Amino acid sequence: MKERVKEVFVGIDVAKAGHAIAIAECGRSGEVRSFGTITATPEAVRRLVKKLSKTYERIHFCYEAGPTGYGLYRQLMELGHSCIVVAPSLTPVRPGDRIKTDRRDAVRLARLLRAGELTAIWVPDVTHEAMRDLVRARQSAVEDLRCKRQMISSLMLKHGRSYPGKKTWGARHQRWLSNKVLIIRGIRLHCRR
């Protein structure tokens, strides 16, 4: 039976459809290579961890934060391995290294993780992450409402309809608005809810 190597550092370039995997073996002269790609499913990640566990005693994972969230981090931690999530803006980049591919990014992450040059970010728990998503969705809805109100006000003003009251978007303003009819290029628009 083959002897298990003490530890390995795994860089993951995370994407919606698949993850590029690279490994950096321990030590200054340890090999750094692309391991391949896996589908972005929990089962594929589980199989990857099982396969690596046959060869290595300790596995350290890292990936860059992005729109895929922290599910991968939580899964790797639950499987009993260390994992850090890094901010892309805090990942060191060599001058002139402009060619970006998933494979190269994964190799770079694995190499930097082994060298200890990555700064981990705080990963929220599931409840905290859900709360952040809710707050962001509310902020987006408020901004969208503000923009739409501004568009309607500008359209009314452009066509000579100016609200005589002081406070806009209250009940009186909405009643006034619902009674207005605009004719734009022969199209009759009723401003009713």
Buried (B, 14 or more C-beta within 10 A) or exposed (E): EEEEBEBBBBBBBBBEEBBBBBBBBBEEEBEBEBBEBBEBEEEBBEEBBEEBBEBBEBBBBBBBBEEBBBBBBBBBBEBEBBBBBBEEEEBEEEEEEEEEEBBBBBBBBBBBBBEEEBEEBEBEEEEEBEEEEEEEEEEEEEEEEEEEEEEBBEBBEEEEBEBEEEEBBEEBBEEBBEEBEBEEEEEEEEBEE
